[in-house]
Amino acid sequence: MGSFASLAPEIWDNICSHLTPPTIANLRLTCKTLGTIALPWKFKTITLEAFLDLSIEYFIDVAKTPSLRTLVREITIDTRVDLDYEYYCNEDYPFPVSFMKALPYLRYFTNVTALHIRFEEHCGNPDHDLGCDIDETYELRYKVLDTVFHCAAGMWTLEKQLKIDEVLGRRVYDELCDEIYDEIYDEIYDEDDDDDDDEDDELYDEDEDYAGKRLYRDQDLEFTGACFPLRELTIANLADYSDYRLEGSEAWKTLMSLPSLVDLKLLITTEEDEAAPENSIYFTEKYDFFESLPSTWLCIDMTQRLRVLSLYFKDYWGWFPVMDLRNYGEEFPFPQLKVLALGNYVFTHEWQIEWFSKLGSENSSGGLEELYLDDCPILHHARQNDVCEGGYPDRAAVANQQDYNPSEHYFPIRWHSILSHWKDSMKGLKVFRMGHGSWVHQSETYTTITEDPDYADLDTDVLQYRLSHNVHRSFAFPANDEYVDVTDGYLRQPEKWRQGEGLDDRRETRLTYIDYDIGVGPSAWLETRNSKRQEPEEGTAKKDDVAWDVIMAAIKARLL
């Protein structure tokens, strides 16, 4: 055993980095020496999941233990209340009281470098009155985000927390404090006391502030923490809503300007009218959201230092909703960027070709090193209401249902032109992948883990959920073998998918084109991606394939 203990720490780090969490847990039990080595790896990553009471209890216990909380480097916060609860169905939403009470404990983990926040995918404006209540309202999402950011920025105080809680509204806030009110009245009044109801209401109001303080009474209220050395922030199902409360938060501004934060991955969700999906174009929140990005999530402080950016949207974006990338710099956009992943982004303009080649001009490679285009087509034809001189739709004209007068628009760029330019201009490119990512589930990763004896006791439903809504994080992992011809000599390699599944490598999912027609439904976006390889005009697909082979050969030669 002594020979094992004499190994250099970096060797043990390399060994432990390849072990599964159950194996790490078992390693701690072998002997004191290996237990000490395995301890930092055991507590490197923890979760706070609203649907698991054990997760909440464990999170709090680790937070309260100084020797353990300093070991934590990565935290996942998940708001889903129950795996069996059906969202967006007008059910009685079980407000996650225990989860919300535990959330401020995040401030105890002052060495965290990676923070992952996961919301439920349904969002929307209640004023649209689509017949189903939104369970995770804008207010609830704000409370979670601003609480997290106050903790991560080292700015949490009880007073600020109570102020944040106020946005939930009286009904939800009362639900959050119900058990505290019960304790207060059990202490002050006899249970059989039948005082006048009006008098009770008055006392109830007087005790509201006291109840709010009691809500977090099990914490050290004087402990504010310190600003995290955060390097990576990921958010799944971020609502496409420009929230003035969050954007005005000093904690949020502090985090967005944090010099260490160089890795941002966002999966943005949007409101849908399930009964009439074509009406989604009239929900203006998404247009405001994308217009606000240059001053919010992608403010100049962020764009100047980001090295990794993953930006995914549930629907197609870039042309409509409009996101003019020139707003992030024309000559030197994202100067430090090394890795870019886009999901559902639509190419339309000639200037975009050169713009992408200018990314990362000041990094060590002199340009972008990795580019992932997940379901990113070229728009070659659109039938749309008023399109402005710059080639983008006028959102006001589109949203005005009384002003329906679509016209035809054509876009000349083709993939072979883009790839031919990038082959010569993107000299630092080492990885270039196009295709379809794991938007729904990661079947190979799920199979790899469930077939591993180390995970014999794992709840497979929990695993399947945890692997979902991760497309914005898994893009760089190997693609699965779903489309490989399985023969007698085929040997599955499960280990390569243990960490996740990335973009596939099918011709049908890369170099694609798309149409847009405002007059059709359920979606105005008309995909031309299928096994028949439809093309805008005859001969385009062949030219695209040749250009693809040439750029891939150039990248391969560059790596030799």
QUIKA-V950471 format. One record per helix or strand of 2 or more residues. SS is the DSSP state (A for helix, B for strand). FROM is the first residue (numbers start at 1). TO is the last residue. If there is no record, write none. Layout:
<<SS FROM TO> <SS FROM TO>>
This chain:
<<A 2 5> <A 9 17> <A 21 27> <A 32 42> <B 45 49> <A 53 63> <A 66 69> <B 74 78> <A 97 108> <B 114 118> <A 126 128> <A 138 152> <A 158 168> <A 170 188> <A 197 206> <A 208 215> <B 232 239> <A 244 247> <A 250 256> <B 263 269> <A 277 282> <A 285 295> <A 300 305> <B 308 318> <A 325 328> <B 339 345> <A 351 357> <B 370 374> <B 378 384> <A 395 399> <B 407 410> <A 415 425> <B 431 435> <A 443 450> <A 453 455> <A 460 466> <A 471 474> <A 494 497> <A 507 509> <B 513 517> <B 525 527> <A 540 559>>
